[in-house]
C-alpha cells in the first residue's frame, strides 16, 4: 500500500536568496542530520548567465532500523539520488529525491520546493510531498512502511531548524544579505535585504501583516489557530483540503472545520470526506450559513428557554449554561414545535463556532471547541416525557453529524436520582468520543468540593444559582402557560412518560403469580458505581424493594430468580443485609425510574413481588444498567435520597 506524506507550507522570514545560501551549507553533511553520511556531486550545470543551476548528488544515508531488520536486509547504508533545480529568475528551488538502493523492491519519491512568498517577497515558503511504496521487502513490507513513514515525518521536523541554524551561522560570519540575481541590461534594480537580530528583514517591518485566509497553511498559522499537530496529521489536513478545492456552488471549508471532521473520523481522509460532504449538502439545503443573520428567537423561547452563553471556562472555551432541570420540555414543544427547538440548537452551535474564533484571537491560542454546563436541579419524571426525549435524540443526532468535535467538555451538575435513567437512554445515541467528555457532579456541594467544577470554571465566573458570585441573565425557565400552546398534535402515550415499549430491545418482561417474587442480583466490585432501573407494571399491583448484603449469592442478574435469596439462616449467620430502598407499591400502567449509588461492595438485589392478596398475576416489564464510577466525579449522594419516583404525570 502506498503511503503518502504532504506537508503544510513552512514560512521562513528571510529572503529567498539568503535561504538558498543557508541550504547549500547542508552539504555534504550537517550536524542536525547525522543519518546523512555523505553527499557527492555527480553533475552540476549552469544556464542562462547563472540564472539557472541544475545539481545532481548521490547521498549516502545510514539505515535507521532495528538491529533485526538490518540483519535481514544485510546493509547498514542506502543511497539516494537527489536532483536540485534552482531558478534565480523566478526565485524557486525544486528538489527531487529517489532511492537508488533496493529500487526494484521499494519506491521512494520526495519533492520539495523553496519559493518566494506570493504576498511578501522578503519571505520564503517551503513545502514537500513524499510517497513510499514497498512492493517486496523480505516479507516485512507492512512493518517497513509504518517505520519508514514514522522516521520520515520525524526528520521533516528538523528541516526548518536546519535552515535557521545556517542562517544564524551566516550572520555570525557577517553575511547579512545576499543580492538578488539580475540579468545584464535588465531594468530591474539590484535589491539588498538586511537581516535584523530578530530574524525579520527591514522591508518586512514596513509591510502590512500577512493575510490569513484559506489559501495558505503554514506552521505559524497551525500553532496559532489549530494547535499542536503531528507531521502526519498536518499531512492529512493538507490532503483533505485538496478534496474540497474548487468545488462548484460550495464555499471551501476553513481549516478549523476540516480539522474537526478529520478528528471525528480518526484522521481517515476517506471517512471524513463522506461525513463533510454530507454535512455541506445539509448546510446548503437548510441555509445554515444564513442562520446567524436570519434567525429570530420566538418570544416564548426567549422568555422560557433557560440557556445562554456565559463567559469562558478555564481553558478559554466559550461556556454555555443550560438549566435543564427548570426547563418545561413539554410546554416549549407544544408552543413552538420540534423543528423550532432544533433550529434554536443549530443557532447556538453556529454562535459557538463564531465565539470559538473570537476566543482564539482574544486568548492568542487555538480554541476550537466550547464547554457546556448543564444544571439538572429540578429534573423530574416530566423530563422523561416521550416526545421530549424523542426530540432530544433528534437534536443530538443532527449535532453529532454536523458539528463534530465542537464540544470540549460537558459538566453535569446537581444530578438527581432520576438522571442516570435519562442518561442510560440518551447516551447510546452520543458518539463514544463525545461521551468521554461528560463529567458528572451530584449534590449541593458540586462547586466547592476538592474535585468540583471550580477546577474547570473560574470561581468568579460560577453563576449565583450554583452558589457562585457571578450574576447571569440566564433565567430559570419555568412552566409555559397553556394558552401559548399552538398544537396538541404532539404524540403522547399513557400519560406521556418514557415507557418500556419504546425500547423493546432493552426491556424484558416477567409474570408473577400472587405471592411470587422476582429478583435481580448484582455483585458489585466498583464502589461509587450507580445502579439504575426502569420498569412498568402492565398488570395488577406490584411491590418493589432494593436490598444490599455483604453476602455473595450464586445467582446472577440474568437468571430467573423466582424465590428470595434471603432466608432465616442469613439472620443466624449474622449476615449484614439491609433494605436500601423502602418498598413502594406500583399500580398498573405506572412506570418507575430510579437509581442508587452503590457506595460499597457486596450484593445488591432488585426485588418485585406480586402481593398474596392480588386477584390475579402481575406483569412487569423492566430494564436495568450499572454505570461505572469512572463516569462520575464529586458527590453523588443526591442519587440515594428519597424514594423511587413512580409518577407518570407530565408535570
N, C-alpha and C positions, 0 to 999 in steps of 0.2 A: 504494500500500500504506500502510495506517495505521501510523504509528509511535507507540509509547506509552511514556511515562515515568511511573514511580511511585516516590516517594522513601520511604526508611525514616523513622521518626519521629525528629525532631530535638528535643532537650531543652534548654530554657533554664532555668537555675537561678534564675529570677526569677518573682515572682507574675504572673499573667495581666494585671492592671491596669497594671503597670509596663511589660510587653512591649507592650501596646496603645499606651501613651503614646509609647514609642520608635518603634513602627511608624508612627504618624501623622507623625513627623518626616521620613519619607521623601519627603513630598510638598511642593511639586510636583516638586522634583528633589533628588537626593542625590549627593554626590561619588563614592560607590562604584559607582554605576550611571550612567556617563556616556552610555550609549545612550538613557536616558530624558531627552528634551529638555524635556518639559513635561507637566503633568497638570492638566486643567481640570475642576473640579467642575461637573457639569451637573444634578445632582439631589441633595438632601440632606434627609432626613426623620427626625424623632424620634418615637418611640412610647412608650407606657406609662410616662409620667413620666420619660423619659430612659433607660429600661432597654434600649430597642432603638433602633438607628440604622441606616438604610439610605443608603448613599452611592454615587453613580454618577459615574465620572470618564471623561474622554476623554484618552487618553495618546498623546503624540507620541513615536515611537521611531525612532531612527536605524537605517538598514539596514546591518547588518554583513555585507557580502558582497564578493567580489572585484569589481574595477572593471568587468570584462566583464559580470558579471551585473547590476550596477547599470545599465549601458548598455542591456542587453536589456529590463529591466523599466521603465526610464525614470524611476525615482524614487530619492530618497535617504532618504525618511522614509515610515513607515507609521503608521496609527492603530489603537489598541486601545480597546475599551470594557471598563472594569473596574467590577464591582459588589461592594461590601462590605456584609456583613450582620453587624452587631455586636449581640450579645445579652449584656448585662452580668449579667443574672439567671442565665443558665446558664454564663456566663464562656466564651463561644465567639465567635470571629470567623471567618466564612466569606467567602472571596474567589473570585469567578469572573471570568475574563477571556477575551474573544473578540476576534478580529481584525475590524476594520471594513474595512480596505483589502484588496482582492483577495478579498473574501468568497466570490465565486462560483467562484474558482479554488482557494482554499486555505481549509481549515477548521482553525483552531487553538482549542483549548479547554483552559483551565487552571483547576484548582480547588485552593485551599489552605485550610488550617484552622489557627488558633491556638486551643488549648483548655487548660483547667486539667488538670494531670496527674491521672489517676484514683487514684493511690496517694499522691501528695504534693501537696496543694492549693497549696503555695507554689512549685511549679514549673509550667512551661508547655510543652506539646507543640506540635509543628508537623509537618504532613505535606502533601504535594501530589501531584497527578496531572496529567498533560497528555497530549493527543493531537494529532498533526499529520497531516493528510490532504491531500496535494497532488494534486488531480484533474487540473488542466490548467494548466500553468505554462510556456508558451513552449517546450515540448519539453525542458525540463531538470528534469523532476519528480524523478527519482531523485537527482540531484545536490543539489537543493534540500532534499529530505527528509533526506539524510545531513548536510548542512551545518547545517540548521535544528536538528536534534536535538543535534548536537555543541555548537553555540553555546548552546542552551537549557540543557543539562546543565552547561555551564561557568558560566553565570550563576547557577544554583541554588546553587552552592558559596558564592556571595557573600552569600546570604540571611542566614545566621546571623551572619556578620561584621557585616552592616549593623545588625542588632538590637543586638549587643554594642556597636557604635560609639555608637549613640544612647543606650543605657542609660548608658554612661560619660559621655556629654555631659550627660545629665540629672543625674548625680551631681555633675559639676563645677559645675552651676548650683544645687546644693543640693537637688535633688529626689531624695530617697532613699526616698520611699514614696508610694503612691497608694492612697487609700481605696477599699474595695470599695463597689459600689453597694448601697444599702439602700432598700427600699420604705418609704414613710411608714407608721408603725404596725406594722411588722414586728417580730417578736420577735428577729430576727437582730441581733446587735451589730455595730457598725462595727469592722472589723479593720484594723490598721495593720501594715505589714511594713517593717522597716528593712533596707536593703541594706548589707552589710558590704563592706569593701575587697576581700575575697576573691571577691566576686560571689555569696556564699551568704547566705540570709536567716537571721535568728536562729532562726526556727521550724525551719528545715531542720536545723540542728545538733542539735536535740533529738529529731529523728525517727529511726527505725530506717533503715538503708540501703535503698535502692530494691530491691525484689525483682527478681531477674533470672530470668525464665522465658521461655517461648516466646511470651508474649502481646504483647511489645513489642520492637521493634528500633529502637534509637536509635544516634546517632553514637558515643557513648561505648562502647556495647556492641560496635559494629563494630570500633573501634580496639583494644579490649582483647581481644576474643575471636575476631575474624575476620581482622583485618589490614587492609591498605590495599586499598580497592576504589574503582573509578571510579564516578561517579554512575550511569552506565548499568548497571554490574554490581550496584550497590545496588538499582536499579530492578528488574532481572531477578530478584534474590533475593526481593524483596517479592512480585512477581507469582507467582514459582514457589511461594512459601509458600502462597498462596491456593489453589493446586491441591490442597493436601493438608489444608486446614482442614475440620473436621467430617467426617472420613472415618469411616464406621461400622466398628466392630470393628478399628480400626487406630490405634495411637498416632501423633500428629503427629511427624514427624521434627524434630529440633532444627536450628538454623540452620547448625551446622557440617556436618551431614550434607547438608543442602540445597546448601550451597556446594560441597562436594566433588563431588556429582553434576553440578552446573552446570558446574564447571570441566572435568569429564571429557567433557562434550559441548559444550565451547567456548561456554558460556552460551546454548545453544539450549534454550529452555524446553520445547518440544515433545519434543525428543530426550531431554532429561534427565528429563522426566516419565515417558516409557516405560521408561527404564532404572531409575528409582527405584521405580516401581510394580511392576516385575518383581522387583526386589530385596526389597521389602517383603513381597511374596507368598511369596518364597523363605524369608525370615526366619520368617514365620508357620508355614509348612509344616514347617520343620526346627527350630522352637523355639529360634532363635538367641538371642533375648533372655534365655533362661534358662541359656545355656551357661556363663557365668562362675560361677554358683552350683551348677550340677548336674554339670559335667564332672569326672570323676575320671580322672587320668592312669594308664594301665596301668603295672604295675610294670616291665615290660620297657622301656617308653618312658622312664620316669623314670630308669632305670639306663643305657640305651644311646643315648638321643637326645641328640646333642651340641649343644644350643642353649639359649639363655636370655637374659633381659634383663640389661643391663649398663650402668648409669649413663645418661649422655646424651652426645650429640655437642656440638660447639662451638656449635651453633645452638639448643641446648636440647631437641633432639628425643630421645625415648627411643631407646636404642640396643639392638638385638637382635643377638646374635652367633650364627652357625651355623657349626659346624666341619664343613662338608660333606665335606671330604676324609677324615675319620675316621669317617664315618657308614656303617654297614652297611645299605645300602638294602634289599638282598635279605633280610637277616635280620629287619629290622623289618617289612617287608611280609609275610613268611611267618609272623611271630609275631602281628601284630595286624590285618593286612589293610589294604587301600587306604582303606576308609571311615574307619577309626580314625585313619590319618595325616591324612586330610582334616579330621576333627574336631579333631585336635590343632592343625592350622594355623588353623582358624577360632577356636579358643580363644585362640591367640596374637594373631590380628587383633583380637579383642574386648578382650584385655588392652591392645593397642596403643591402641585408642580411649580406654580409661579412663586410661591413662598420659599420653596427649596432653592430656587435660583437666586432669589434675593438674599437668603441666608448665606449662600456660598460667597456672595460679594461682601456681605456685611461682616462675616467672621473670617474671611480670607482663607477658607479651606473648603474642600468638597462637602456639600450637604446634599445627598441625593435620595433621602427618604425622610419621612416625618414620624412623629410619635403620637399615639392615640392613648388617651387616658379615659377609661370607661368606669363611671361611678355607678355601682349596682345597688346602692342603698334604696330600698323600697321595691326591689324586684320581687314579684309575686307570681302566682299562678296565672294572673291575667296576661302576663307577658308571654305565656306559652299558648296563647290563642292561635289556633292552627293557621288561619290565613296570615297572621302576623309572622309566624315562623316561616311560612312559605315565601312571603315577600322578602324576608331577611336572607333566605337561601338564594333567591334570585339575585339579590344585590351582591352577595358575596361572590357568586359565580361570575357576574359581569365584571366586578372589580378585579378578581383574580386573573381573568383573561386579558384585560386591557390596561391594568396599572400594576404590573408585576414589580416586585422589589421596591415599591414606594413606601412600604410600611417597615420602619426601622425597629419599632418596639411597641407593644400593646400592654399597658398597665391596667389590670383589672383590680379595682379597689372596692372594699366593703362588700365582698361577695357573700350573699346569704346562702342558706342551706339549699334553696331550690336551684341555685346556679349550676352546680355540676350536672344536673339533668339536662338543662338547656345546652350546656357545653358539649355533653355527650352527643346530642342531636346535631348541633351545628358544626362541631369540629371535623366531622367526617367529610365536610364539603370544603374545608380550608386546606390549601396546599401545605404539605408537610414542612417545607421550609418556613412558611409564614407561621404555622402553629408553634414552631420553636421560639418565636419571638414574643409569645404571650407570657406574662408574669402575673401571678395571682396574689392578691393581698386581701385577707378577710379580717373582719373585726374592726372595732372603732379606733384601734391603735395603729392603723396601717401607715400613718405618716411618720411618727417619731421612733418607731422601733428600729433596732440596730440595722436590720436589712429591709427597712421600709422604703417608701417612694422617695424619701429625701436623697437617696443615692442616685436618683435619676432626674429629679426636678429640683431646681434651686429652692431653698427654703422660703425665700421671699417671693417666690412665684407660685407657691402652693395656694390654691383658692381657699377662701374663708370657709366654704361649706365642707371642706375636708380638714378644718382645724388650722389652716394657714392664715397668713395676714394679708394676702393679696385679694383685692376685690375684683370681681369679674362681672361682665354684662350677661353672662350665660345664666338664664333663668331656670326655674325648677320644672318648667313644663306644665304639668297638671292636666286635669281632665278636660277634653274638648267638649264644649256644650253640644248636646244632641241636635240643637236646631241648626248647627253648622254642617251636619251630615248631608252629603249630596246623593248618597246611594245606599240602599240596603241590599245591593246585589252581591256583596262580598260573601262568599260561601262560609257557612257556619255548620258545625256538626255537633250534636249532642251538647249544646251549651257553649261550644267553642274551644275548649282546651285541646291540646295535642293528645290524640288518642292512639291506642296501641295499633289500631288497624292502619295507621299511616305508615307504619314501619313493619310490615308483616315479616320481612326477612330477619328482623332483630328479636321479635317477640315470640314467646312460647305460651301455650295455654295448659291449664290443669283443671280437672274436675274433682271436687271434694264432696264426699258423702257427709251427711250430718255427723258431727263428732270427729271427722277425719281432719288431719292436718298435713301440711306440706312444708318442707324445709329446704332451704338452700344453705350450704355450709361452705365457709371460706376460711382457709388457713392463711392468716396474714403474717408476712415476714417483713413488711415495709411500713414501719411506724410513720404516721402522719399521712399515709395514703388515704384516699376518700372512696368509700363505698357508696354507690348511687343506685337508686331503684326507681322504677316507673311501672305502675300496673293499673289495670282497670278491672273492676268487678263487673262481670257480664250478667251474673245470675245469683240471686239471694245474697244475704249478708255474709260478710267475711271479717274475721278478726285478724289483725296484722300486728306483729311484735318483732323487735330486734333484740337479740341476746349477744352477750360476749362471755367467753370462757377461756381459762388458761389450759384447759384440757384439749388434747388433739384427738379429733374424731376421724374415723376411717372414711366416711362417706364424703363425696365432693359435690360441688355445685352442679355437676352435670347428671348426678344420679337422681332417680325417682325416690325421694325420701318421704314416705307416707307414714312415718312414725317418728316420734320425738327422739332426738339424740340424748335428751336428759332423762334420767331415771333416779330412783331413790338411792342407788349406790353412789351417785355423784355426791349426795349430801354426806354419806358415811365416809367417803374418801376425802372429804374436805375440799372438793373441787370449788374453785372460786369462779362462779359464773353470776352474771347479773343481767337484768333487763335494762338495756341502754336506750330503748325507745318504748315508751309506755304503749300498751295495747290500744289500738284505735279500731273502731267498728266502721267498716266501709259498706256503704249501701250500693245496690245495683246501679249501674251506669255512672258510678263515681270513679274518678281517677285519682291516684295518689302518686305524687312525685316527692322524693326525699333523698337525703344524703347524710352520711355520718363520717366524720374524720376518725379513722381508726388509729387512735393515739398510741396504742400499744400493740404488741404482737399477740398472737393467740388465735382462737377460733371465733368467728362471727357467724351468726345464724339469722337468716330472714325466715320468719315463720308465718304461714297463713293457716287459718283454721275455720272450718265451717261449724258454727255453733250446734251443739247436740239438739237444741230445741228447734232447729230450722225445719221447715216443712218440705224441704227438698234439697238436692245437691247444689253446691255453689260452683261457679265457674270463674276462673281468674286468668287474665292474660297479662304476662309480666315480662320485664326486661331489667337487667342489672349490668353494671360495669364498675370496675375498680380503676380509679385514676391514680397514677403514680405520684408519690410525694415529690418527685423531681419537678412536677408541673406547678408546684405551689411554693411561694415564698411568704414569710411572715406568718402571722397568726391566722388559723382557720377555725378558731373557736366558735365563730358565729354559725358554723355548719352544724354544730351538735347541740344547739339550744332550741328548746321548744319541741312541739310535736310535728309529725309529718303533716304536710298540707294535703287536704282532701277536698278542696272546693273546686267545682267546675265553673264557677261564675266568672265571666269575663272581666268583671270589675264590680 
